[in-house]
């Protein structure tokens, strides 16, 4: 992972060497893998148009890395699971 600014913000470097800051929104496990949800740090979490970025956590502790998902199909499965989980949690709060 990149340099950490605090518990909710990280800076990542993409394959082209460009750095960008992300805000960590949530973490969850699905099909035996750990995932993290981020939004770009310059977007508001409450915004309906916020871009959600899903990355897989590979490794543990200091050796952990964030990786893009391997395929569009995997991204859709993980996204659908997370949205179902998120809406179930909201219903339980009401």
C-alpha positions as CSV (number, residue, x, y, z in Angstrom):
1,X,0.0,0.0,0.0
2,X,1.0,3.6,-0.4
3,X,1.9,6.2,2.1
4,X,-0.8,6.5,4.8
5,X,-2.1,9.9,5.9
6,X,-4.3,8.6,8.7
7,X,-6.7,5.8,9.2
8,X,-9.0,6.8,6.4
9,X,-6.8,8.2,3.6
10,X,-4.1,6.5,1.5
11,X,-2.0,7.6,-1.5
12,X,-1.6,5.0,-4.2
13,X,0.6,5.1,-7.3
14,X,-0.9,3.7,-10.5
15,X,1.0,1.7,-13.2
16,X,2.0,5.0,-14.9
17,X,3.5,6.5,-11.8
18,X,0.7,8.9,-11.1
19,X,-0.2,9.3,-7.4
20,X,-3.7,9.8,-6.2
21,X,-5.3,10.0,-2.8
22,X,-8.2,7.7,-1.8
23,X,-10.6,7.8,1.2
24,X,-11.3,4.3,2.7
25,X,-15.0,3.8,3.1
26,X,-15.4,0.2,4.1
27,X,-13.8,-3.3,4.2
28,X,-15.5,-6.7,3.8
29,X,-14.8,-10.3,3.0
30,X,-16.4,-12.1,0.1
31,X,-15.7,-15.7,-1.2
32,X,-12.7,-16.0,1.1
33,X,-11.1,-12.7,-0.1
34,X,-10.8,-9.3,1.6
35,X,-11.8,-6.2,-0.3
36,X,-11.7,-2.5,0.5
37,X,-14.0,0.3,-0.8
38,X,-12.6,3.7,-1.6
39,X,-13.7,6.9,-3.1
40,X,-11.3,9.6,-4.5
41,X,-10.4,11.9,-1.6
42,X,-11.6,15.0,-3.5
43,X,-15.2,13.6,-3.8
44,X,-17.8,13.8,-1.1
45,X,-18.9,10.5,0.4
46,X,-22.6,11.6,0.4
47,X,-22.5,12.6,-3.2
48,X,-24.7,10.5,-5.5
49,X,-22.0,10.7,-8.2
50,X,-19.1,9.6,-6.1
51,X,-16.9,7.0,-7.9
52,X,-16.6,3.8,-5.8
53,X,-13.3,2.0,-6.2
54,X,-13.1,-1.7,-5.1
55,X,-9.7,-3.2,-4.5
56,X,-8.7,-6.6,-3.2
57,X,-6.3,-6.9,-0.3
58,X,-3.5,-9.4,-1.1
59,X,-1.2,-10.5,1.7
60,X,-1.3,-9.6,5.4
61,X,0.2,-7.0,7.7
62,X,3.0,-4.9,6.3
63,X,3.2,-7.1,3.2
64,X,-0.4,-6.4,2.2
65,X,-1.0,-4.9,-1.2
66,X,-4.1,-3.5,-2.9
67,X,-4.8,-5.0,-6.3
68,X,-7.3,-4.2,-9.0
69,X,-9.8,-7.0,-9.6
70,X,-8.9,-9.4,-12.3
71,X,-12.0,-9.2,-14.5
72,X,-15.1,-7.2,-15.1
73,X,-17.2,-10.3,-14.1
74,X,-15.4,-10.4,-10.7
75,X,-15.9,-6.7,-10.2
76,X,-19.6,-7.1,-10.9
77,X,-20.0,-10.0,-8.4
78,X,-18.1,-8.2,-5.7
79,X,-20.1,-4.9,-6.3
80,X,-23.4,-6.7,-6.3
81,X,-22.5,-8.5,-3.0
82,X,-21.4,-5.3,-1.4
83,X,-24.5,-3.4,-2.4
84,X,-26.8,-6.2,-1.1
85,X,-24.8,-6.2,2.2
86,X,-25.0,-2.4,2.4
87,X,-28.7,-2.2,1.9
88,X,-29.4,-5.1,4.4
89,X,-27.4,-3.2,7.0
90,X,-29.4,0.0,6.3
91,X,-32.7,-1.9,6.7
92,X,-31.6,-3.3,10.0
93,X,-30.8,0.2,11.3
94,X,-34.4,1.4,10.5
